[in-house]
Amino acid sequence: MEHQGHAGSRWYSISVFALSLGLVLFAASLTPSLIPRGPVLQGALAGLVMALGYMIGRFLLSLWRGLQIPEPSGKWSTIARAICLGAALVLLVFCLSKSMEWQNSVRVRVDMDLLEGGGVIAVLATGLALFCVLFLIGALFQSAFDALRRRLYRVIPPRVANLLGLVIVLLVVFVASRDWMLPSAIEFLDETYETAQDLFETAPPAPTDSFIAGGPGSLVDWEAMGQPGRNFVTSAPSAAAIETFSGAPAERPIRVYVGRSQDDDPKERARVALEELKRLNAFDRKILLIASPTGTGWLDPGAHDTLEFMQNGDVATVAVQYSFLQSPLALIFETDTGLEQASATMEEVYRYWRTLPEDSRPELYMHGISLGAWSSMHAFNVFQMLDKPIAGAVWAGPPFPSYLWRQTVAARNAGTPYVLPVIQDGEVVRFSSQFRKPAQSGGEWGRIRINFLQYASDPIVFFEPDSGFRQPEWMKEPPAPDVSPDLRFVPVVTQFQLALDMALSKALPGGFGHNYLARDYIDAWVAVSNPEDWSPSRTQALKAICNLGKDTGCAVE
């Protein structure tokens, strides 16, 4: 179909077959996924998968010729190329004409304004421009490979030279990325986020209240705590605010937070956290919550204020930071740090907790959102807790690699959906979302109560690493209310769509994607923590003061 390439072929030669395949992937990328995309981002995605499709096409041609399978020649070659390119262009035009409708099918389900123009020109311009850039980069690698193998032809057979040349080029790229570019990028990002957290010389003055971690007499270094931690320990609802809601005397919630810069050793950070809990008499409270933050160290106010209000302030919460990076970056580059810190914190606190008298020690709960949910689950040692188990856990937006989450979903009852499964009779584990409360998926709870809170439109939860070639299980089912019915699996393209969705997972309104709202935490905590003298009317009253939008907690007039 195209003239067979050789060491002396021009680097800028275009394969019509490969280009046609690239255009097919460009068109397929316009189909909807979990998160709606604007024209520029859609164009960038399209250009990327088009370049990938072109590369796959060139590889398939090389394989075809390597197997010495006959190719069309003469006018048949021209006809074959015209058919391939024409079909690809027809598909592209069709998908471009449907692109706005497809994006709006997502937007209408996540309470976003509908698009009035498809931005077709922006999509095409961005996509083709990026494809050209990537094509040139690929051409440079091809030129380097050609130059290297020509030199190798002088000393070894051509077939061996081709293989060795490819290995050398790939090895150079890999080593440069691993040992220089990647570490430099991680170090830069870490330093950037560390600076943004107002550490050390830029930190605001420490609190004068000894009840606040980092204040007078505290074992926690205020300057090393970071902005997320300082926000957390200083923004707890007051006893007066809780009393206004409940109409009964309330406690002032205890919050302990140890920053990543407190010490390089995760075990030492965990030890400081335990000693601070002791200093504040946290083990005299009714509930002790071990929380694992996100990559940046952030803790969701909607998850913590709600529990403190419904438990009349009789709550102590402890969290230890393990990273400065955003969760998607920490998930890729600093996975082990989160798992190590959560395990160290849980081990330290749990070991002391189990030595206390069973009739007077607090009920022990676990919580995490996003990467914090994964690390918290990792610290959930079933065998350690067989004789003295925790009371329960609420894990929100668990990332797709979470082993315990995947194992639990795999055990779902036959016929229940992947995105919202039912596990046996719901005695131990329940799944909830903005469309289903924990109480709707089970009868009586057992001794341990675990609730997974997850939205079907959250790609952090439902990304599949092998979705490049295998349809995710949840795509085989009828779509959830917040998922487009036009979503379809396309090999290769779907994986890149979901990867971009992960980067955009916080770009949706509260209650969709990776933005978990207080109203849904309330349902989860009511089911898991079983507050005394609670009623559905109190649930609605708490939602009225807490359902203020994403990234907000609870407030009373």
Disulfide bonds with the S-S distance in Angstrom:
Cys546-Cys554 1.84
